[in-house]
Amino acid sequence: MEQNQVNQLIMQYSSKIAPEYIPTIRERLEGMDYGAAMAAFSDVKDPTIAIILSIIVGELGIDRFYIGDIGLGVGKLLTGGGCGIWWLIDLFMIMDATRKKNGEKILQALSFVR
C-alpha cells in the first residue's frame, strides 16, 4: 500500500484507536494490499457509541458487551454495575478501553493477513 493510503487510513481511524498502537499499525500496513487492510479495520467500534451505551445501560454491562469484553459485561450484569460503582468508573474509562480494544483487534487481524 502506498504511503499516502496508509496515512489516509490512519487519519480516518485515529480517533478510534489508542495512540500507542498507531506506529505498529502503520508499520504493518506498509506493503500490504488495500483491500486486506480495510478488512482489518472492519470490526472497529466507535468510542462515542460506547460512552452513550455506558451512560444509558452501563449498569447492565451493555457497554462492555459492545466492545467485546464479554466477561466484564457479565460481571457488570450480575452485580448491577458493581452496585453503581463499577458503572461510575466505566463512565470515565470506557472510551479509552474501546480504543485499546480496537487497536488490539486491528493488530491481530493484520498479523493474520500477512
TANORBEL-V663166 format. One record per pair of residues at least 24 apart in sequence whose ideal C-beta (glycine too) atoms are under 10 Angstrom apart, sorted by the first residue. I is the first residue (numbers start at 0). J is the second residue. Records with the same first field share a line. If there is no record, write none. Layout:
I = J + J
//
This chain:
0 = 28 + 29 + 30 + 31 + 32 + 33 + 34 + 35 + 36 + 37
1 = 29 + 33
2 = 28 + 29
4 = 28 + 29 + 31 + 33 + 36
5 = 29 + 30 + 31 + 33 + 36
7 = 33
8 = 33 + 36 + 37 + 39 + 40
11 = 40 + 43
12 = 40 + 43 + 101 + 102 + 105
13 = 98
14 = 45 + 46 + 47 + 94 + 98
15 = 40 + 43 + 44 + 45 + 46 + 47 + 94 + 97 + 98 + 101 + 102 + 105
16 = 40 + 43 + 46 + 97 + 98 + 99 + 100 + 101 + 102 + 103 + 104 + 105 + 106
17 = 46 + 95 + 96 + 97 + 98 + 99 + 100 + 101 + 102 + 103
18 = 98 + 102
19 = 98 + 99 + 102
20 = 98 + 99 + 101 + 102 + 103 + 104 + 105 + 106
21 = 102 + 105
23 = 102 + 105 + 106 + 109
24 = 102 + 105 + 106 + 109
26 = 109
27 = 105 + 106 + 108 + 109 + 110 + 112 + 113
28 = 105 + 109 + 112
30 = 113
31 = 109 + 112 + 113
32 = 112
34 = 112
35 = 108 + 109 + 111 + 112 + 113
36 = 105 + 108 + 109 + 112
38 = 108 + 109 + 111 + 112
39 = 104 + 105 + 106 + 107 + 108 + 109 + 110 + 111 + 112
40 = 101 + 104 + 105 + 108 + 109
41 = 104 + 105 + 108
42 = 67 + 100 + 101 + 104 + 105 + 107 + 108
43 = 97 + 98 + 100 + 101 + 102 + 104 + 105
44 = 97 + 98 + 100 + 101 + 104
45 = 94 + 97 + 101
46 = 93 + 94 + 95 + 96 + 97 + 98 + 100 + 101
47 = 94 + 97
48 = 97
49 = 89 + 93 + 94 + 95 + 96 + 97 + 98 + 100
50 = 89 + 90 + 91 + 93 + 94 + 97
51 = 93
52 = 89 + 93 + 97
53 = 80 + 86 + 87 + 89 + 90 + 91 + 92 + 93 + 94 + 96 + 97
54 = 86 + 89 + 90 + 93
56 = 80 + 86
57 = 83 + 85 + 86 + 87 + 88 + 89 + 90 + 93
58 = 82 + 83 + 85 + 86 + 87 + 89
59 = 86
60 = 85 + 86 + 89
62 = 86 + 89 + 90 + 93 + 94 + 96 + 97
63 = 89 + 93 + 96 + 97 + 100
65 = 93 + 97 + 100
66 = 93 + 94 + 96 + 97 + 98 + 99 + 100 + 101 + 104
67 = 97 + 100 + 101 + 103 + 104
68 = 93 + 96 + 97 + 100
71 = 96
//
